[in-house]
Amino acid sequence: MNPRILAVTTGRILRQLRHDRRTVALLLVVPALLLTLVYYMYADQPARSGEVSTFDRIALVMLGFFPFIVMFLVTSIAMLRERTTGTLERLLTTPLAKADLLFGYGIAFGLAGAVQAAVASALAYWLFDLDTAGGSGFVIMIAALNAVLAVALGLFCSAFARTEFQAVQFMPVVVAPQLLLCGLFVPRDEMAGWLQAISDVLPLSYAVEALQEVGAHAEPTGTMWRDVAVVAGAAVLALVLAAATLRRRSG
């Protein structure tokens, strides 16, 4: 990678994102509305003595899950548009390397994911009194890493789509199983053996576990750092696969 080209590419993607008002609203407004909905769903449910309230448990995970959902959708469609409009083909005739483009997407949308997580976290902590033993900075870090993972998966999946509708169809395949098996609804160690085996290879399971560690411990734990490393490794692997499948045009 060329650092100068990488910086220019990242800036170009951020400018495009900033001028897309619908995407900005999707990034900032929708998570806040959904978090508000979750709060009023569980606000009146009493928590047992010594146990985490339902809102604290679910909202903490949602703060990490919002960037994953949004960035996967936005990235897969954005890359598909660059292929179908011929932009990607023109870019790759310049000194721009595939790694510059892919990591530019990862950095740009990772920063956007961090902003999204910061806004949602401010709402959760200050307005809805979200209570976690660890600091909100670790929550934002994990959420930003989830955004990078989602970008990498979105870039990879976009290679197999020819239309925006096909790109959206990958969401239930990639996102839904990870949401169901990440441990939010049923603890992973209480799942059937074959479901737990699937959960163990899904990167979002480790992101959720890392967030739960932040919720339960005042200081970062070894388990949290291990989970963060797993998610980061999965993101790098997905970017490598995306580079291997990146095509200049759809068709």
Backbone bond lengths (Angstrom), bond angles and torsions (degrees), N, CA, C in turn:
res aa  C-N    CA-C-N  psi(-1)  N-CA   C-N-CA  omega(-1)  CA-C   N-CA-C  phi
1 M - - - 1.463 - - 1.518 110.52 -
2 N 1.319 114.67 147.75 1.450 121.49 175.19 1.528 108.21 -101.71
3 P 1.346 118.35 118.06 1.478 120.13 -175.81 1.518 113.32 -56.63
4 R 1.335 117.78 -38.85 1.465 120.20 -178.63 1.528 110.60 -67.63
5 I 1.340 116.31 -45.12 1.467 120.07 179.31 1.525 110.35 -65.47
6 L 1.329 116.11 -38.58 1.471 120.23 177.90 1.524 110.66 -60.83
7 A 1.333 116.74 -43.26 1.465 120.60 179.77 1.523 111.49 -64.97
8 V 1.341 116.63 -42.02 1.470 120.68 178.81 1.527 110.12 -64.19
9 T 1.325 116.76 -42.09 1.465 120.97 179.81 1.519 111.15 -63.87
10 T 1.326 116.00 -43.46 1.467 120.34 178.63 1.525 110.45 -62.20
11 G 1.322 117.10 -42.36 1.459 120.84 178.07 1.517 112.12 -62.81
12 R 1.335 116.96 -41.26 1.467 120.50 179.26 1.522 110.87 -61.57
13 I 1.322 117.17 -43.59 1.470 121.15 -178.59 1.527 110.49 -67.14
14 L 1.332 116.85 -39.65 1.465 120.26 178.40 1.527 111.29 -65.15
15 R 1.339 117.32 -38.82 1.474 119.95 178.41 1.521 110.29 -65.86
16 Q 1.330 117.28 -41.77 1.460 120.19 177.66 1.525 110.38 -61.30
17 L 1.315 115.77 -42.70 1.455 120.44 -179.37 1.530 111.19 -64.61
18 R 1.331 116.37 -41.14 1.464 120.60 -178.06 1.517 111.90 -63.72
19 H 1.338 117.66 -34.82 1.461 121.19 -177.20 1.524 112.65 -85.10
20 D 1.332 117.20 -4.81 1.466 121.02 178.07 1.527 107.66 -95.12
21 R 1.327 117.02 94.01 1.466 121.08 -172.73 1.520 112.13 -65.80
22 R 1.316 117.10 -34.36 1.464 119.44 179.74 1.526 110.80 -65.55
23 T 1.316 116.05 -40.65 1.459 119.16 178.99 1.521 111.25 -68.47
24 V 1.327 116.56 -39.38 1.464 120.04 177.17 1.527 110.13 -61.51
25 A 1.328 116.70 -40.90 1.464 120.10 177.29 1.518 110.88 -64.78
26 L 1.320 116.21 -40.04 1.464 120.33 177.24 1.517 111.43 -61.98
27 L 1.340 115.91 -37.75 1.461 120.78 -178.62 1.523 112.51 -71.68
28 L 1.325 117.34 -41.65 1.461 120.88 -168.99 1.529 114.13 -104.34
29 V 1.324 116.67 -40.83 1.459 119.65 -172.84 1.527 112.20 -84.37
30 V 1.322 116.86 -45.80 1.466 119.87 -175.59 1.532 112.69 -60.52
31 P 1.352 119.77 -47.92 1.473 118.15 177.34 1.528 113.14 -58.05
32 A 1.338 117.00 -38.24 1.463 120.03 179.07 1.524 110.83 -64.01
33 L 1.337 117.28 -41.37 1.455 120.76 178.69 1.524 111.34 -65.82
34 L 1.333 116.61 -42.41 1.463 120.03 179.52 1.526 111.31 -66.37
35 L 1.323 116.04 -38.03 1.464 119.84 177.97 1.527 110.52 -65.19
36 T 1.321 116.16 -38.65 1.464 120.29 176.37 1.525 110.78 -62.68
37 L 1.331 115.60 -41.32 1.461 120.19 177.79 1.524 111.24 -61.44
38 V 1.336 116.39 -45.11 1.469 120.36 178.82 1.525 110.73 -61.31
39 Y 1.326 116.25 -40.15 1.465 119.87 -179.36 1.532 111.09 -60.35
40 Y 1.329 116.67 -48.32 1.458 119.08 -177.12 1.531 112.32 -74.05
41 M 1.323 117.13 -18.52 1.456 119.59 174.13 1.528 111.80 -70.35
42 Y 1.337 115.96 -35.27 1.463 119.77 -171.86 1.528 113.71 -117.49
43 A 1.321 118.21 2.15 1.464 120.34 -174.37 1.525 112.91 -62.03
44 D 1.325 117.68 -33.47 1.460 120.88 -175.57 1.528 113.61 -93.80
45 Q 1.342 116.38 2.99 1.458 118.53 178.91 1.527 109.63 -86.25
46 P 1.335 117.15 119.15 1.468 118.98 -178.87 1.524 111.47 -70.92
47 A 1.324 115.41 145.28 1.464 121.04 177.26 1.524 108.89 -97.59
48 R 1.313 116.42 140.37 1.451 120.45 177.29 1.523 110.00 -68.66
49 S 1.303 115.40 153.18 1.465 120.44 -178.87 1.523 110.85 -57.89
50 G 1.330 116.04 127.32 1.461 121.25 178.24 1.510 114.30 82.73
51 E 1.343 118.85 -1.26 1.450 121.61 -179.62 1.530 110.06 -108.43
52 V 1.322 114.67 153.19 1.463 120.52 177.75 1.525 108.57 -74.47
53 S 1.313 116.88 138.14 1.462 119.94 178.66 1.523 110.29 -66.05
54 T 1.324 115.05 156.53 1.467 120.00 -178.90 1.520 110.93 -61.29
55 F 1.333 116.91 -40.98 1.464 119.46 179.59 1.527 110.94 -62.36
56 D 1.343 117.67 -46.23 1.465 120.56 -179.70 1.525 110.82 -59.57
57 R 1.319 117.01 -40.33 1.463 120.77 -177.64 1.523 111.41 -68.34
58 I 1.327 116.63 -45.58 1.460 120.12 -176.04 1.528 111.43 -77.49
59 A 1.323 117.03 -42.95 1.462 120.29 -177.71 1.526 111.54 -62.42
60 L 1.327 116.97 -38.19 1.463 119.95 179.37 1.521 110.91 -59.81
61 V 1.328 116.52 -44.29 1.462 120.40 179.49 1.525 110.88 -68.99
62 M 1.328 116.40 -39.14 1.466 119.92 179.86 1.529 111.85 -61.63
63 L 1.324 117.40 -34.20 1.467 120.22 178.74 1.526 111.45 -60.58
64 G 1.313 116.32 -30.68 1.461 119.98 176.67 1.509 112.84 -88.47
65 F 1.331 116.06 -23.27 1.462 119.34 -175.61 1.527 112.77 -85.16
66 F 1.339 118.09 -30.44 1.465 120.53 179.57 1.530 112.38 -54.82
67 P 1.360 119.01 -50.45 1.472 118.08 -179.26 1.520 112.56 -62.37
68 F 1.328 116.89 -32.00 1.458 120.21 -179.81 1.519 110.97 -63.95
69 I 1.329 116.65 -47.76 1.465 120.59 -178.73 1.529 111.05 -65.64
70 V 1.323 116.13 -50.81 1.459 120.57 -173.48 1.527 111.27 -66.00
71 M 1.322 117.08 -45.62 1.465 119.63 -176.17 1.519 112.27 -68.84
72 F 1.319 117.20 -33.88 1.468 119.04 176.36 1.521 110.11 -62.16
73 L 1.324 116.33 -46.38 1.457 120.68 -178.80 1.523 111.46 -65.43
74 V 1.322 117.04 -49.32 1.464 121.27 -176.06 1.526 110.94 -64.54
75 T 1.323 117.26 -43.44 1.462 120.54 -175.77 1.515 112.11 -68.41
76 S 1.328 117.12 -45.03 1.465 119.44 -177.86 1.526 110.73 -61.48
77 I 1.334 117.16 -38.93 1.464 120.18 179.30 1.531 111.00 -73.35
78 A 1.345 117.32 -39.82 1.467 120.79 -178.97 1.527 111.14 -62.91
79 M 1.328 117.35 -44.31 1.466 119.89 179.71 1.518 110.93 -67.77
80 L 1.326 117.48 -37.20 1.456 120.12 177.99 1.528 110.45 -62.68
81 R 1.330 116.25 -40.71 1.466 119.46 178.03 1.522 111.10 -63.07
82 E 1.318 117.28 -39.32 1.468 119.54 179.69 1.525 111.18 -64.85
83 R 1.330 116.75 -31.12 1.467 119.24 177.24 1.519 111.00 -76.66
84 T 1.339 117.09 -47.75 1.458 119.57 -174.26 1.528 112.95 -69.04
85 T 1.317 117.72 -27.51 1.471 120.73 179.41 1.525 112.54 -87.84
86 G 1.321 116.53 -5.15 1.459 120.02 -179.42 1.511 114.30 84.89
87 T 1.335 117.24 0.43 1.464 120.57 -179.97 1.519 111.26 -61.87
88 L 1.324 116.45 -42.85 1.459 120.35 -178.75 1.516 111.30 -62.89
89 E 1.318 116.29 -41.58 1.462 120.20 179.46 1.528 110.69 -61.66
90 R 1.332 117.46 -41.73 1.455 120.63 178.46 1.531 111.14 -67.59
91 L 1.326 116.86 -40.49 1.465 120.19 -179.74 1.520 111.52 -62.04
92 L 1.329 116.26 -39.73 1.468 119.72 -175.67 1.526 112.79 -77.75
93 T 1.335 117.62 -3.89 1.472 119.69 171.71 1.524 111.08 -87.12
94 T 1.340 116.82 -7.62 1.465 123.17 176.30 1.527 108.75 -92.89
95 P 1.328 118.13 177.66 1.469 119.58 177.05 1.535 114.56 -64.91
96 L 1.324 117.88 -1.28 1.454 121.61 178.78 1.522 110.78 -63.14
97 A 1.331 116.90 124.89 1.457 121.79 176.71 1.521 109.75 -93.15
98 K 1.334 115.51 161.15 1.461 119.21 178.45 1.523 111.07 -58.21
99 A 1.324 116.61 -39.87 1.468 120.10 -179.10 1.520 111.29 -63.84
100 D 1.356 116.99 -38.21 1.465 119.90 177.08 1.519 110.71 -60.37
101 L 1.331 116.59 -43.38 1.459 121.12 -178.44 1.526 111.39 -67.48
102 L 1.322 116.82 -48.33 1.464 120.76 -175.44 1.525 111.74 -68.02
103 F 1.329 116.08 -43.98 1.459 117.96 179.30 1.528 110.89 -72.45
104 G 1.336 117.11 -27.29 1.464 119.66 172.94 1.517 110.76 -62.45
105 Y 1.337 116.06 -43.33 1.465 119.85 174.85 1.518 110.77 -61.06
106 G 1.345 116.08 -44.78 1.455 119.72 -178.81 1.515 112.67 -60.56
107 I 1.335 117.09 -44.52 1.474 120.88 -179.18 1.523 110.65 -68.51
108 A 1.344 116.89 -46.27 1.463 120.69 -176.90 1.526 111.57 -61.79
109 F 1.323 116.50 -50.09 1.453 119.04 -177.88 1.526 111.69 -76.52
110 G 1.336 117.54 -23.84 1.457 119.46 171.85 1.519 111.18 -64.74
111 L 1.334 116.19 -41.24 1.468 120.41 175.38 1.524 111.02 -64.62
112 A 1.331 116.29 -41.52 1.464 119.64 177.80 1.524 110.47 -63.31
113 G 1.344 116.46 -39.06 1.454 120.24 177.40 1.516 112.57 -64.75
114 A 1.332 116.33 -36.14 1.463 120.09 177.07 1.524 111.16 -65.44
115 V 1.349 116.45 -40.71 1.469 119.82 177.38 1.527 110.12 -64.44
116 Q 1.322 116.00 -44.27 1.457 120.12 178.17 1.525 111.21 -58.98
117 A 1.335 116.84 -45.93 1.461 121.19 -179.90 1.522 111.26 -65.06
118 A 1.342 116.82 -36.91 1.466 120.09 179.82 1.519 111.13 -65.55
119 V 1.342 116.77 -42.55 1.465 120.45 179.22 1.527 110.42 -65.57
120 A 1.334 116.53 -47.21 1.461 120.22 -179.71 1.524 111.08 -65.25
121 S 1.334 117.22 -38.28 1.467 120.67 179.52 1.521 111.07 -66.61
122 A 1.337 116.91 -39.85 1.461 119.80 177.40 1.518 110.69 -60.32
123 L 1.328 116.46 -41.93 1.459 120.53 177.80 1.530 110.77 -63.83
124 A 1.352 116.08 -44.19 1.458 119.93 -176.21 1.524 112.06 -68.14
125 Y 1.324 116.91 -43.30 1.466 120.51 -175.42 1.531 111.74 -77.92
126 W 1.314 117.69 -42.81 1.467 120.54 -171.61 1.526 113.17 -88.60
127 L 1.325 117.32 -36.71 1.457 119.37 -176.74 1.532 112.29 -95.87
128 F 1.339 115.80 -39.83 1.462 119.29 -175.33 1.534 112.99 -103.39
129 D 1.315 117.19 5.88 1.470 122.95 174.61 1.532 112.90 56.41
130 L 1.315 116.81 42.79 1.465 120.02 173.61 1.523 109.05 -60.05
131 D 1.324 116.34 132.13 1.461 121.72 -175.60 1.521 109.85 -116.21
132 T 1.322 117.15 115.28 1.465 122.18 175.19 1.518 108.78 -130.54
133 A 1.331 115.65 146.83 1.465 119.40 179.29 1.521 110.54 -68.50
134 G 1.344 117.54 -38.82 1.458 121.98 179.33 1.510 111.97 -86.91
135 G 1.324 115.92 170.36 1.456 121.39 -177.09 1.513 113.29 -78.92
136 S 1.326 115.40 155.98 1.462 121.02 179.84 1.531 112.16 -66.20
137 G 1.342 117.13 -22.79 1.462 119.51 179.31 1.514 112.52 -60.42
138 F 1.333 117.45 -37.35 1.461 120.74 178.30 1.527 110.52 -69.57
139 V 1.334 116.76 -35.21 1.463 120.06 176.76 1.530 110.07 -62.22
140 I 1.330 116.60 -45.43 1.463 120.79 -179.99 1.528 110.60 -65.03
141 M 1.333 117.65 -39.32 1.470 120.98 178.48 1.516 110.92 -60.34
142 I 1.337 117.05 -47.24 1.459 120.97 -178.93 1.520 110.61 -66.56
143 A 1.337 116.98 -38.87 1.464 120.65 177.87 1.529 111.09 -62.84
144 A 1.328 117.29 -41.90 1.466 120.85 177.97 1.527 110.90 -63.66
145 L 1.324 116.32 -38.89 1.465 120.35 177.60 1.520 110.67 -65.78
146 N 1.335 116.49 -38.05 1.466 120.18 174.27 1.522 111.08 -60.72
147 A 1.332 116.16 -37.57 1.465 120.06 178.45 1.523 110.58 -63.36
148 V 1.328 117.21 -43.32 1.463 120.47 178.62 1.525 110.47 -63.61
149 L 1.336 116.92 -41.64 1.466 120.66 177.10 1.526 110.55 -60.41
150 A 1.327 116.68 -44.59 1.461 120.50 179.64 1.527 111.45 -64.01
151 V 1.330 116.68 -38.87 1.469 120.64 176.68 1.528 110.13 -60.24
152 A 1.319 116.38 -46.43 1.459 120.76 -178.84 1.533 110.83 -62.59
153 L 1.327 116.94 -44.21 1.463 120.12 178.68 1.526 110.97 -67.12
154 G 1.329 116.88 -38.07 1.456 120.22 178.08 1.521 112.40 -64.55
155 L 1.336 116.65 -40.44 1.467 120.64 177.18 1.526 110.62 -64.30
156 F 1.327 116.01 -40.41 1.468 120.35 179.58 1.528 111.06 -65.46
157 C 1.329 116.92 -48.05 1.461 120.23 -177.03 1.524 112.32 -68.82
158 S 1.330 117.25 -30.08 1.466 119.69 -178.26 1.523 111.84 -63.31
159 A 1.341 117.10 -22.56 1.466 120.45 179.83 1.525 111.70 -66.39
160 F 1.336 116.92 -21.30 1.462 120.87 -176.30 1.525 112.24 -101.91
161 A 1.327 116.90 7.58 1.464 121.34 179.84 1.520 110.24 -112.91
162 R 1.322 115.32 144.20 1.456 120.35 177.49 1.524 111.96 -107.76
163 T 1.302 117.17 -18.56 1.464 121.94 178.87 1.524 109.02 -133.73
164 E 1.343 115.59 164.45 1.457 120.10 178.58 1.528 110.76 -64.46
165 F 1.333 116.74 -34.21 1.452 119.56 178.15 1.520 110.88 -62.87
166 Q 1.326 117.10 -40.75 1.459 120.39 177.73 1.526 110.95 -65.81
167 A 1.319 116.90 -36.36 1.466 119.95 178.41 1.527 110.89 -63.29
168 V 1.342 116.41 -41.96 1.462 120.41 178.89 1.525 110.74 -64.56
169 Q 1.314 118.02 -31.71 1.461 121.65 -178.40 1.524 112.53 -64.84
170 F 1.314 117.94 -17.97 1.466 119.61 177.96 1.530 111.72 -75.08
171 M 1.337 117.18 -17.17 1.465 119.20 -177.72 1.517 113.64 -58.87
172 P 1.349 119.76 -50.66 1.467 117.73 179.29 1.516 113.11 -64.91
173 V 1.330 117.54 -24.90 1.460 120.46 -179.78 1.527 111.27 -76.83
174 V 1.330 116.44 -40.61 1.463 120.89 -174.47 1.525 112.18 -93.58
175 V 1.335 116.69 -40.44 1.465 120.89 -171.79 1.526 112.81 -88.49
176 A 1.343 117.10 -47.85 1.468 120.37 -173.14 1.536 113.36 -58.24
177 P 1.338 120.50 -47.89 1.469 119.08 179.58 1.526 112.76 -60.07
178 Q 1.321 116.71 -36.04 1.463 119.48 -179.35 1.528 111.19 -69.91
179 L 1.345 116.51 -35.71 1.463 120.10 176.95 1.523 110.90 -66.40
180 L 1.321 116.55 -43.01 1.458 120.69 -176.25 1.528 112.60 -71.75
181 L 1.325 117.21 -32.19 1.463 121.14 -172.39 1.524 113.99 -106.78
182 C 1.332 117.54 8.51 1.470 119.63 -175.25 1.521 113.47 -80.14
183 G 1.348 117.20 -9.64 1.462 120.05 -179.25 1.504 113.64 103.79
184 L 1.330 118.06 2.57 1.459 121.09 179.91 1.526 111.37 -71.07
185 F 1.320 116.57 -43.58 1.461 121.00 -175.82 1.535 112.36 -90.70
186 V 1.319 115.92 -41.44 1.470 121.84 178.63 1.522 107.52 -133.23
187 P 1.336 118.62 129.58 1.479 119.61 176.80 1.527 111.16 -53.55
188 R 1.303 116.38 137.86 1.463 120.36 -174.38 1.514 112.53 -60.07
189 D 1.340 117.32 -35.18 1.462 118.80 -179.11 1.524 113.19 -75.27
190 E 1.339 117.72 -5.01 1.455 121.53 176.33 1.530 112.14 -102.58
191 M 1.326 117.15 -0.21 1.459 121.20 179.20 1.517 110.56 -77.78
192 A 1.327 115.76 161.17 1.463 120.55 170.82 1.522 109.13 -58.75
193 G 1.316 115.60 150.74 1.466 120.04 -174.14 1.508 114.00 -54.86
194 W 1.338 117.24 -41.57 1.466 118.96 -177.15 1.526 111.49 -72.06
195 L 1.359 116.49 -31.42 1.459 118.98 175.61 1.526 110.83 -70.78
196 Q 1.320 116.77 -38.68 1.460 119.99 178.07 1.518 110.78 -64.38
197 A 1.345 116.65 -36.52 1.467 120.24 178.27 1.523 111.13 -63.66
198 I 1.335 116.31 -40.31 1.465 119.85 176.67 1.522 109.95 -66.10
199 S 1.337 116.06 -44.33 1.460 120.88 -179.85 1.524 111.33 -58.44
200 D 1.319 116.86 -35.40 1.469 120.98 -176.52 1.523 113.41 -67.29
201 V 1.332 117.84 -18.19 1.470 119.73 -179.41 1.528 111.47 -105.52
202 L 1.334 117.81 2.06 1.464 121.30 178.57 1.527 109.27 -94.50
203 P 1.330 118.01 122.59 1.474 120.09 -174.00 1.515 114.06 -62.31
204 L 1.338 117.78 -29.49 1.458 119.05 -178.04 1.531 111.56 -66.48
205 S 1.333 117.46 -24.49 1.467 120.56 176.50 1.521 110.38 -59.98
206 Y 1.322 115.72 -38.18 1.466 119.93 -178.39 1.528 110.97 -77.01
207 A 1.333 116.42 -32.36 1.465 118.98 175.59 1.524 110.63 -64.95
208 V 1.329 117.00 -41.58 1.464 121.08 178.67 1.525 110.03 -65.36
209 E 1.320 116.78 -42.26 1.472 119.55 178.73 1.522 110.77 -62.51
210 A 1.334 116.61 -38.86 1.464 119.91 178.16 1.530 110.61 -63.10
211 L 1.329 116.94 -42.07 1.462 120.41 177.94 1.527 111.16 -64.77
212 Q 1.312 116.67 -38.89 1.462 120.08 177.74 1.527 111.37 -65.34
213 E 1.318 117.04 -33.76 1.465 120.47 175.29 1.529 110.52 -64.75
214 V 1.332 116.60 -40.03 1.469 120.54 176.63 1.526 109.90 -63.59
215 G 1.310 116.38 -39.44 1.454 119.83 -179.87 1.513 113.39 -67.02
216 A 1.341 117.53 -28.87 1.462 120.74 -173.10 1.524 114.28 -100.90
217 H 1.342 118.43 -18.13 1.468 120.60 -173.66 1.525 110.56 -128.53
218 A 1.320 115.29 136.82 1.462 120.73 -178.96 1.525 111.81 -69.78
219 E 1.321 117.18 -31.97 1.462 121.93 179.83 1.529 109.82 -112.23
220 P 1.337 117.36 149.59 1.473 119.35 179.12 1.522 110.97 -61.36
221 T 1.314 115.78 136.47 1.464 121.59 -176.98 1.530 110.38 -102.40
222 G 1.320 114.42 165.88 1.453 119.53 176.27 1.514 111.86 -62.30
223 T 1.336 116.68 -36.65 1.464 120.66 177.72 1.524 111.02 -62.44
224 M 1.330 116.81 -41.12 1.462 120.08 179.13 1.510 110.97 -61.82
225 W 1.336 117.44 -47.28 1.463 120.27 -179.32 1.524 111.44 -65.80
226 R 1.337 117.06 -35.94 1.469 119.32 176.35 1.517 110.68 -62.86
227 D 1.333 116.37 -44.61 1.460 120.42 179.86 1.519 111.31 -64.39
228 V 1.340 116.77 -40.39 1.468 120.66 177.13 1.525 110.35 -60.36
229 A 1.333 116.72 -41.10 1.469 120.91 178.76 1.526 111.22 -64.42
230 V 1.331 117.11 -38.86 1.466 120.74 178.76 1.525 110.77 -63.79
231 V 1.330 116.68 -45.05 1.464 120.50 179.67 1.528 110.74 -64.27
232 A 1.335 116.56 -41.87 1.472 120.02 178.37 1.527 110.69 -63.43
233 G 1.330 116.85 -41.98 1.461 120.41 178.20 1.517 111.93 -63.41
234 A 1.333 116.63 -39.94 1.464 120.31 177.48 1.522 110.78 -63.87
235 A 1.331 117.21 -37.67 1.466 120.86 178.86 1.530 110.98 -64.96
236 V 1.326 116.73 -43.96 1.471 120.65 178.41 1.522 110.34 -63.12
237 L 1.338 117.12 -44.14 1.465 120.59 179.02 1.525 110.71 -60.70
238 A 1.323 117.08 -43.15 1.466 120.51 179.41 1.520 111.25 -64.25
239 L 1.342 117.66 -37.07 1.467 120.40 177.05 1.525 111.16 -65.76
240 V 1.328 116.75 -38.67 1.473 120.57 177.39 1.530 109.61 -63.45
241 L 1.329 117.21 -45.03 1.458 120.70 177.98 1.529 110.97 -63.90
242 A 1.330 116.35 -37.57 1.459 119.96 177.93 1.519 111.19 -63.41
243 A 1.332 116.70 -40.26 1.464 120.74 178.27 1.527 110.87 -64.22
244 A 1.329 116.14 -36.47 1.460 120.12 -178.62 1.524 111.61 -71.61
245 T 1.330 117.86 -26.73 1.471 121.02 -177.02 1.519 112.86 -105.24
246 L 1.336 117.93 0.42 1.462 120.61 -177.02 1.528 110.09 -66.39
247 R 1.321 115.13 124.82 1.465 121.17 177.72 1.508 109.92 -115.01
248 R 1.311 115.30 153.51 1.453 119.95 -177.68 1.536 111.41 -71.32
249 R 1.312 117.26 -37.36 1.469 121.49 -177.64 1.521 110.06 -135.19
250 S 1.331 116.17 157.83 1.458 121.69 170.31 1.525 107.95 -86.93
251 G 1.311 115.11 146.15 1.452 118.27 178.52 1.492 112.03 130.20
